[in-house]
Amino acid sequence: MSRADEIRANIAALESRIAAACARAKRARSEVTLVAVSKTFPASDIDFAIEAGMTDVGENKVQEARDKKPNVTRNARWHLIGHLQSNKVKDAVRVFDVIHTIDSIELAEKIARAGVGQAFQPVLLLQVNIGREPQKSGVDPSEVAALAQRIPLRGLMAIPPVGSADEMRPYFRELRALRDDCKLKELSIGMTDDFEVAIEEGATIIRVGRAIFGNR
Ligand SMILES: *Cc1c(COP(=O)(O)O)cnc(C)c1O
C-alpha cells in the first residue's frame, strides 16, 4: 500500500469510530473538529491527510511547523498544541490559526501584539493542568475563571495524566464544567487512546496523531 493509501485507510477507520462515538453520545459529527496531529511526520504526509479530507492539522513545536508548512501544498487550519515560549510568539502567529496552549495573560497579550497588522488574530484556547501535575504546563483549574475574564479565549484544552481511557472521564468532566462556567465554546480533549471517551464527554476538538499517521 502506498503511504497515501495507508493514511487514507487510517482516516476512514478513524472516521467510523468517531461516527460511532458521536452516535452513542447523540451528537452530530459536525460538532467535533478532528485535528490531525502530524508532529515528526513529513510535509508529504500532511498533504496526503488533507487530500483524504482533513481540514485541520496539529503540531507541537513552532520551529518544526514553520519549517514544514511551506512544503505542504494544500490549505488547512494549523493548530499549535505544544507549549509556546514567548520568544517564539512572532513565528507562531504567522504559522498557526489556533493556539491551544495559552497559559498566562502575558502570553496572550504578546500574541495580540504580534498579530497586529495580520489578516486575522489566532484563536486562543487556555491550557488547563487538569491533573494538577507539578511538572506539566497549563494553568491551575482554580485560575481558569479569572483568566477567562481577561483573555479573549475560545475554549479550554487539557492533557490529563497518563492512564486508561476510562480514567480520563473525571478529568474530561471537570474541564467541561470549567468550560461551561466560563461560557466558552471549545473543549479540546481526546487523543488516539481516548478520543471516544472525550467525544462522549463533550469534546469539540479532538487531537489525533497515531491513529492517522502511525506510531512515532
Ligand atoms: C502528540 C499529541 C497529541 C496526539 O497524540 P496521539 O496519541 O498520537 O493521538 C495530542 N495532543 C497533544 C498535546 C500532543 O502533543
The ligand as a MOL file (V3000), in Angstrom:
LIG
                    3D

  0  0  0     0  0            999 V3000
M  V30 BEGIN CTAB
M  V30 COUNTS 15 15 0 0 0
M  V30 BEGIN ATOM
M  V30 1 C 1.0630 14.2650 20.2540 0
M  V30 2 C -0.1250 14.9590 20.8120 0
M  V30 3 C -1.4220 14.5180 20.5060 0
M  V30 4 C -1.7220 13.3130 19.6470 0
M  V30 5 O -1.3710 12.1450 20.3120 0
M  V30 6 P -1.6690 10.6960 19.6780 0
M  V30 7 O -1.5590 9.8020 20.8410 0
M  V30 8 O -0.6380 10.5000 18.6290 0
M  V30 9 O -3.0480 10.7470 19.1160 0
M  V30 10 C -2.4880 15.2350 21.0380 0
M  V30 11 N -2.2920 16.3110 21.8290 0
M  V30 12 C -1.0600 16.7530 22.1430 0
M  V30 13 C -0.9200 17.9480 23.0120 0
M  V30 14 C 0.0610 16.0940 21.6440 0
M  V30 15 O 1.2850 16.5430 21.9650 0
M  V30 END ATOM
M  V30 BEGIN BOND
M  V30 1 1 1 2
M  V30 2 1 2 3
M  V30 3 2 2 14
M  V30 4 1 3 4
M  V30 5 2 3 10
M  V30 6 1 4 5
M  V30 7 1 5 6
M  V30 8 2 6 7
M  V30 9 1 6 8
M  V30 10 1 6 9
M  V30 11 1 10 11
M  V30 12 2 11 12
M  V30 13 1 12 13
M  V30 14 1 12 14
M  V30 15 1 14 15
M  V30 END BOND
M  V30 END CTAB
M  END
